[in-house]
């Protein structure tokens, strides 16, 4: 299974970023609690909401989650995500925030690890949004997952995936596994790379990274403490699987495109060491 070398030594050392005070942290968690109560109600009423309205509700709710934690999202070249038909959206993976931010700017079906289904509220909304869950304990489930993604693409869905298979800190990224790109080849889908970059005070930051043995709670606290956290999503030029019909070549092109967008700026920063 994919692994990442990222861990605590990749995270910002104490004092590197300006943090909000305890009162602001408490306020952010209070707002997040209210948003999650709204989400719980949303899960209950979604079966009665027309499908064409669900996308709007999903986007607004995920946007409220980001706002509650003080996270600003900037989307570049948004028109590339405003498409219909079979589209495989491939992103680099840094944090649990990646999923929420992507859904806030363009709600879509996602390929996610099975554990997400058990997350409070988020898991219920993810399931209602048509998320395709995959067991990560072994490779035997991978062919079935690829088949499910291909079937969903053939049905005209937009599917979001994270080809690295695990999170990295954002200072570097992992190799893109080609298996999921086979689904795009089989469905003659468009492959849309999206590069994610986190910044604090205008500089690249690993403050939001969800890596190593960190728990979801510790990551939530870290994000809530960070002042001025910005997530930039850049929709890069897409490829058509009908013309690039080799899954390994698709994986390579997406990986190179995303790295060209994320790593040059990040590699100019100092290596951050945890206190």
C-alpha positions as CSV (number, residue, x, y, z in Angstrom):
1,X,0.0,0.0,0.0
2,X,1.2,3.6,-0.6
3,X,3.2,5.1,2.2
4,X,4.6,8.6,2.9
5,X,7.8,9.6,4.7
6,X,6.1,12.7,6.0
7,X,5.7,13.0,9.8
8,X,6.1,15.5,12.7
9,X,9.4,16.9,11.4
10,X,7.6,18.2,8.3
11,X,5.2,20.4,10.4
12,X,5.9,24.0,11.3
13,X,7.9,24.5,14.5
14,X,6.4,26.3,17.4
15,X,6.3,30.1,16.8
16,X,6.9,29.8,13.0
17,X,3.3,30.9,12.3
18,X,1.1,33.5,14.0
19,X,-1.6,31.6,15.9
20,X,-5.0,32.8,17.1
21,X,-5.7,32.9,20.8
22,X,-7.6,30.4,22.9
23,X,-10.8,32.4,22.6
24,X,-10.7,32.4,18.8
25,X,-10.0,28.7,18.8
26,X,-13.0,28.1,21.1
27,X,-15.1,30.2,18.8
28,X,-14.0,28.3,15.7
29,X,-14.9,25.0,17.3
30,X,-18.2,26.4,18.5
31,X,-19.0,27.5,14.9
32,X,-17.9,24.1,13.6
33,X,-20.2,22.3,16.1
34,X,-23.2,24.4,14.9
35,X,-22.3,23.6,11.2
36,X,-22.1,19.9,12.0
37,X,-25.6,20.1,13.6
38,X,-26.8,21.7,10.4
39,X,-25.0,18.8,8.5
40,X,-26.8,16.2,10.6
41,X,-30.1,17.8,9.7
42,X,-29.0,17.9,6.1
43,X,-28.3,14.2,6.0
44,X,-31.9,13.6,7.3
45,X,-33.6,15.7,4.7
46,X,-31.4,14.9,1.6
47,X,-33.6,12.0,0.5
48,X,-36.4,14.4,0.0
49,X,-34.3,17.0,-1.9
50,X,-34.3,16.9,-5.7
51,X,-30.9,15.7,-7.1
52,X,-30.3,19.0,-9.0
53,X,-30.5,20.9,-5.7
54,X,-28.2,18.6,-3.7
55,X,-25.1,19.8,-5.4
56,X,-25.8,23.4,-4.3
57,X,-26.5,22.2,-0.7
58,X,-23.4,20.1,-0.6
59,X,-21.2,23.0,-1.8
60,X,-22.6,25.5,0.7
61,X,-22.3,23.1,3.7
62,X,-18.7,22.3,2.9
63,X,-18.0,26.0,2.5
64,X,-19.5,26.6,6.0
65,X,-17.1,24.0,7.4
66,X,-14.1,25.8,6.0
67,X,-15.4,29.2,7.1
68,X,-15.9,27.8,10.7
69,X,-12.2,26.9,10.9
70,X,-11.0,30.2,9.3
71,X,-9.8,28.6,6.1
72,X,-9.9,30.7,2.9
73,X,-10.2,28.9,-0.4
74,X,-8.9,30.3,-3.7
75,X,-9.8,28.6,-7.0
76,X,-7.9,29.3,-10.1
77,X,-9.1,28.6,-13.6
78,X,-12.5,27.5,-12.2
79,X,-14.0,27.2,-15.7
80,X,-12.1,23.9,-16.1
81,X,-14.2,22.3,-13.4
82,X,-17.4,23.7,-14.9
83,X,-17.9,20.8,-17.3
84,X,-20.2,17.9,-17.7
85,X,-19.8,14.3,-18.8
86,X,-17.3,11.8,-17.5
87,X,-14.4,13.6,-15.7
88,X,-11.7,12.1,-13.4
89,X,-10.4,14.9,-11.2
90,X,-7.0,14.0,-9.8
91,X,-5.5,16.0,-6.9
92,X,-2.4,15.8,-4.7
93,X,-3.2,14.9,-1.1
94,X,-2.1,16.9,1.9
95,X,-5.0,17.1,4.4
96,X,-8.5,16.2,5.3
97,X,-9.2,19.8,4.2
98,X,-8.5,18.8,0.6
99,X,-11.8,16.8,0.4
100,X,-13.9,19.6,2.0
101,X,-12.4,22.3,-0.1
102,X,-12.8,20.4,-3.4
103,X,-16.4,19.7,-2.5
104,X,-17.0,23.4,-1.6
105,X,-15.9,24.6,-5.0
106,X,-17.3,21.8,-7.2
107,X,-19.4,19.1,-5.5
108,X,-18.6,15.7,-7.1
109,X,-18.4,12.0,-6.2
110,X,-15.2,11.0,-4.6
111,X,-13.1,7.8,-4.2
112,X,-12.4,7.7,-0.4
113,X,-11.1,5.2,2.2
114,X,-13.8,3.2,3.9
115,X,-13.0,4.9,7.3
116,X,-14.5,8.2,6.1
117,X,-17.9,6.5,6.0
118,X,-17.7,6.3,9.9
119,X,-16.8,10.0,10.4
120,X,-19.5,11.9,12.2
121,X,-21.8,13.8,9.9
122,X,-19.1,14.1,7.1
123,X,-19.4,10.3,6.5
124,X,-23.2,10.6,6.1
125,X,-23.0,13.5,3.8
126,X,-20.2,11.8,1.8
127,X,-22.4,8.7,1.4
128,X,-25.4,10.8,0.3
129,X,-23.1,12.5,-2.2
130,X,-22.4,9.2,-3.9
131,X,-18.8,8.6,-2.5
132,X,-17.2,5.4,-3.7
133,X,-15.6,3.8,-0.6
134,X,-12.5,1.6,-0.9
135,X,-10.9,-0.7,1.7
136,X,-7.2,0.1,2.0
137,X,-6.2,-3.0,3.9
138,X,-5.2,-4.9,0.8
139,X,-4.8,-4.8,-2.9
140,X,-7.5,-7.3,-3.6
141,X,-10.2,-4.6,-3.4
142,X,-8.4,-2.4,-6.0
143,X,-9.8,-4.0,-9.2
144,X,-13.3,-3.8,-7.9
145,X,-12.8,-0.1,-7.0
146,X,-11.4,0.7,-10.4
147,X,-14.4,-1.0,-12.0
148,X,-16.8,1.0,-9.8
149,X,-15.1,4.3,-10.8
150,X,-15.2,3.3,-14.5
151,X,-18.9,2.5,-14.2
152,X,-19.6,5.8,-12.5
153,X,-17.7,7.7,-15.2
154,X,-19.5,5.9,-18.0
155,X,-22.7,7.1,-16.3
156,X,-21.5,10.7,-16.8
157,X,-20.2,11.4,-13.2
158,X,-17.4,13.6,-12.2
159,X,-15.1,11.6,-9.8
160,X,-12.5,13.0,-7.5
161,X,-9.4,10.9,-6.7
162,X,-6.1,11.2,-4.9
163,X,-3.7,9.0,-6.9
164,X,-0.9,9.2,-4.3
165,X,-3.0,7.0,-2.1
166,X,-2.0,8.7,1.1
167,X,-1.2,12.2,2.4
168,X,2.1,14.1,2.0
169,X,3.1,17.3,3.8
170,X,2.9,19.5,0.7
171,X,6.7,20.2,0.6
172,X,6.9,17.2,-1.7
173,X,4.5,14.7,-3.2
174,X,4.3,11.0,-3.9
175,X,4.2,8.9,-7.0
176,X,0.9,8.8,-8.7
177,X,-0.4,5.2,-8.9
178,X,-1.7,4.4,-12.3
179,X,-4.5,2.0,-11.4
180,X,-7.3,4.5,-11.0
181,X,-6.4,6.1,-14.3
182,X,-7.4,2.8,-15.9
183,X,-11.0,3.8,-15.1
184,X,-10.6,6.9,-17.2
185,X,-9.2,4.9,-20.1
186,X,-12.1,2.4,-20.0
187,X,-14.7,5.2,-19.8
188,X,-13.1,7.5,-22.4
189,X,-13.1,10.2,-19.7
190,X,-11.5,13.6,-19.4
191,X,-8.7,13.7,-16.8
192,X,-8.6,17.0,-14.9
193,X,-5.5,17.6,-12.7
194,X,-6.0,20.0,-9.7
195,X,-3.0,21.2,-7.7
196,X,-3.5,22.0,-4.0
197,X,-1.2,24.4,-2.1
198,X,-1.5,25.7,1.4
199,X,-0.2,29.1,2.4
200,X,0.0,31.2,5.6
201,X,0.8,34.9,5.3
202,X,1.5,34.4,1.6
203,X,4.1,31.7,2.1
204,X,3.9,28.0,1.5
205,X,3.0,26.1,4.7
206,X,2.6,22.6,6.0
207,X,0.3,23.7,8.8
208,X,-2.6,21.8,7.5
209,X,-0.8,18.6,6.7
210,X,-2.4,15.4,8.1
211,X,0.6,13.1,8.2
212,X,2.3,10.5,10.3
213,X,0.6,9.3,13.4
214,X,-1.5,12.5,13.8
215,X,-5.1,12.0,14.8
216,X,-8.0,13.8,13.2
217,X,-8.6,15.7,16.5
218,X,-5.0,16.9,16.7
219,X,-5.2,18.0,13.1
220,X,-8.5,19.9,13.7
221,X,-6.8,21.7,16.6
222,X,-3.8,22.6,14.5
223,X,-5.9,24.0,11.8
224,X,-8.1,25.9,14.3
225,X,-5.0,27.5,15.8
226,X,-3.6,28.7,12.5
227,X,-4.2,32.4,11.5
228,X,-4.6,33.2,7.8
229,X,-4.6,29.7,6.4
230,X,-5.3,29.8,2.6
231,X,-5.8,26.8,0.3
232,X,-5.2,27.5,-3.4
233,X,-6.7,25.1,-5.9
234,X,-5.4,25.4,-9.4
235,X,-7.4,23.5,-12.2
236,X,-4.6,22.6,-14.7
237,X,-5.0,21.8,-18.4
238,X,-6.8,18.5,-18.8
239,X,-6.1,15.4,-20.9
240,X,-8.5,13.3,-22.9
241,X,-8.1,9.6,-22.2
242,X,-9.3,8.9,-25.7
243,X,-6.0,10.4,-27.0
244,X,-3.8,9.4,-24.1
245,X,-5.0,5.9,-23.6
246,X,-2.2,4.5,-21.4
247,X,-2.9,4.6,-17.7
248,X,0.8,4.9,-16.8
249,X,1.3,7.8,-19.2
250,X,-1.8,9.6,-17.8
251,X,-0.5,9.1,-14.2
252,X,2.9,10.5,-15.2
253,X,1.4,13.5,-16.9
254,X,-0.8,14.4,-14.0
255,X,2.0,13.9,-11.5
256,X,4.4,16.1,-13.5
257,X,1.7,18.8,-14.0
258,X,0.9,19.0,-10.3
259,X,4.5,18.9,-9.2
260,X,5.4,21.7,-11.5
261,X,2.7,23.8,-9.8
262,X,3.4,22.9,-6.2
263,X,7.0,21.9,-5.6
264,X,9.1,24.7,-7.1
265,X,7.8,27.3,-4.7
266,X,7.8,24.9,-1.8
267,X,11.4,23.8,-2.3
268,X,12.5,27.4,-1.9
269,X,11.3,27.5,1.7
270,X,13.3,26.4,4.7
271,X,12.8,22.9,6.1
272,X,10.4,23.2,9.0
273,X,11.1,21.3,12.1
274,X,8.6,20.7,14.9
275,X,9.5,22.1,18.3
